[in-house]
Amino acid sequence: MPERRRVLIVGGVAGGASCATRLRRLDESCEIVVFDRGPFVSFANCGLPYYVGGVIREEERLLLATPELFRERFRIDVRVESEIVAIDRERREIEVRESATGQSYRERYDVLVLATGAAPVRPPLPGIDLPGIFALRTIPDSRRIREWIEARAARRAVIVGGGFIGLEMAENLAQRGLAVTVVEMAPHVLPPFDAEMTEEIHDHLQRQSVDLHLGDGVARFEEHDGGLVVRTSSGAVLPADLVILAIGVRPEVTLARNAGLALGKLGGVRVDEQMRTNDPAIWAVGDMVEVRDFVTGAWSLIPLAGPANRQGRLAAESIAGRPRLFRGVQGTAVCGLFGVTAALTGATEKSLKRAGIDNYERIYLHPGHHVAYYPGARPIHLKLLFERETGRVLGAQAVGEEGVEKRIDVLAMAIQKGATVFDLEEAELCYAPQFGAAKDPINVAGMVASNVVRGDVALARWEDLAATQALILDVREAAEHAASSISGAVNLPLSALRSRIDELPRDREIWIHCAAGQRSYYAARFLAQNGFRVKNLPGGYKTYQMFRPRS
């Protein structure tokens, strides 16, 4: 009998586990062995903040599968607490070290899949190894944090990093009764988002008594009076009973680098569209690899569970002889905190500029998540990016209390299928008063953007407001203007515009705004057809509040 093909997989969480099980479904003949250096395999690391916070009460609920399940259901050999310390590519062997005994042995492979993930960033700051400073990546990490909080009766936490994990930890620790401070080196939380889209998040966090130190980094950690002190670059002194490092992650590529596998400029393993490395017998998937951005084409590091699972599945198909091509990553992600949801997909303005792409437009809108007449409608603050000439959807970001992830999911599929804003206009979506509107926010976004692509309205940019010589025209009603307004804006309500049109200058450009963009669009169409040079300020005064400097 010919020797069975041996497939060894290093790493047993998202990418590794999905690769192993998909491969078994495609090929009953091969031998599959999965190694993981930790004590668990196939666990829900995205649920760890909620286990720390007590939302998930039993640790066992984080375990998606066990070695026993892999063996009994799939005939897959899973070996936990087994670290791969070397790859011998010439002999096609790996060296395995058992954590329990310290002993090493070698295993032969025909195919090797690397799914070693990413490691939390721990910058070489003074005091970073002091007791009470934690990163959160594994179940034992979450267990240690819970035990520390309970043993020390912790009351104050400092979170270093305001990304997805940092803010999820802020919510969960606050709900455990801790006073929480977030230190973020960037000028805003959720750095993947464009800055203006995070203003609502800043305000919401502060309403929840989360202290924000933005545009500030950590200089050092110190012990003080039985606890910790975090000193920031700006000179702030922040006392803490525990510190959570949520600065980000780096691809775990030590094993790959030592084996001579090709790495990209961002530090991840470079793979082809089948997830194969420069060694034809070795594949790599998940957080450790560089992938192409689906919109910009740029190499990217996207440490998300969804892409890792898809990459593992795709690698298995290639190994089984039915190759498919990985189409790239859109970076679709969502974060919930204190009842507010922030989500994004595709390109942001920052990523477009990094890629040297400037042929795009953007719109803002603030629709309710369902019809206004049905009780409980909540606004969605939505930003849509699209190609100027074709209307192809490039990216979207949204923040709100309800219905945010639903709309971003629709737009994620639109981007994946190469849809345009004209497709969004025509999208047929679920409608009942408690769920949406006859013109869903997706439809409205498409209509607003289509008006721009068709040339029905020109857009002004909020960032240019301070320097423009244009007349700023507020077409809200007088009471709205009196309550709050843009400095220097002239108020001429839409309801009076036709009778007072002669009050407007014809030798000067006019930038129009209302509360959220609809009335100003009506005004822009009317004035343009009467010979005025007009531009619309997208999203109205609600968007202006996102751009104006914080006090």
Stockholm file with secondary structure:
# STOCKHOLM 1.0

chainA/1-551         MPERRRVLIVGGVAGGASCATRLRRLDESCEIVVFDRGPFVSFANCGLPYYVGGVIREEERLLLATPELFRERFRIDVRVESEIVAIDRERREIEVRESATGQSYRERYDVLVLATGAAPVRPPLPGIDLPGIFALRTIPDSRRIREWIEARAARRAVIVGGGFIGLEMAENLAQRGLAVTVVEMAPHVLPPFDAEMTEEIHDHLQRQSVDLHLGDGVARFEEHDGGLVVRTSSGAVLPADLVILAIGVRPEVTLARNAGLALGKLGGVRVDEQMRTNDPAIWAVGDMVEVRDFVTGAWSLIPLAGPANRQGRLAAESIAGRPRLFRGVQGTAVCGLFGVTAALTGATEKSLKRAGIDNYERIYLHPGHHVAYYPGARPIHLKLLFERETGRVLGAQAVGEEGVEKRIDVLAMAIQKGATVFDLEEAELCYAPQFGAAKDPINVAGMVASNVVRGDVALARWEDLAATQALILDVREAAEHAASSISGAVNLPLSALRSRIDELPRDREIWIHCAAGQRSYYAARFLAQNGFRVKNLPGGYKTYQMFRPRS
#=GR chainA/1-551 SS CCCCCEEEEECCSHHHHHHHHHHHHHCSSSEEEEECSSSCSSBCGGGHHHHHTTSSCCGGGGBSCCHHHHHHHHCCEEECSEEEEEEETTTTEEEEEETTTCCEEEEECSEEEECCCEEECCCCCTTTTSTTEEECCSHHHHHHHHHHHHHHTCCEEEEECCSHHHHHHHHHHHHTTCEEEEEESSSSSSTTSCGGGGHHHHHHHHHTTCEEEETCCEEEEEEETTEEEEEETTSCEEEESEEEECSCEEECCHHHHHTTCCBCTTSSEECCTTSBCSSTTEEECGGGEEEEBTTTCCEECCCCHHHHHHHHHHHHHHHTTCCCCCCCBCCCEEEEETTEEEEEEECCHHHHHHTTCCCEEEEEECCBSSCTTSTTCCBEEEEEEEETTTCBEEEEEEEESSSHHHHHHHHHHHHHTTCBHHHHHHCCCCCCTTTCCSSCHHHHHHHHHHHHHTTSCCBCCGGGTTTCCSEEEECSCHHHHHHSCCTTCEECCHHHHTTTGGGSCSSSCEEEECSSSHHHHHHHHHHHTTTCCEEECTTHHHHHHHHSCCC
#=GC SS_cons         CCCCCEEEEECCSHHHHHHHHHHHHHCSSSEEEEECSSSCSSBCGGGHHHHHTTSSCCGGGGBSCCHHHHHHHHCCEEECSEEEEEEETTTTEEEEEETTTCCEEEEECSEEEECCCEEECCCCCTTTTSTTEEECCSHHHHHHHHHHHHHHTCCEEEEECCSHHHHHHHHHHHHTTCEEEEEESSSSSSTTSCGGGGHHHHHHHHHTTCEEEETCCEEEEEEETTEEEEEETTSCEEEESEEEECSCEEECCHHHHHTTCCBCTTSSEECCTTSBCSSTTEEECGGGEEEEBTTTCCEECCCCHHHHHHHHHHHHHHHTTCCCCCCCBCCCEEEEETTEEEEEEECCHHHHHHTTCCCEEEEEECCBSSCTTSTTCCBEEEEEEEETTTCBEEEEEEEESSSHHHHHHHHHHHHHTTCBHHHHHHCCCCCCTTTCCSSCHHHHHHHHHHHHHTTSCCBCCGGGTTTCCSEEEECSCHHHHHHSCCTTCEECCHHHHTTTGGGSCSSSCEEEECSSSHHHHHHHHHHHTTTCCEEECTTHHHHHHHHSCCC
//
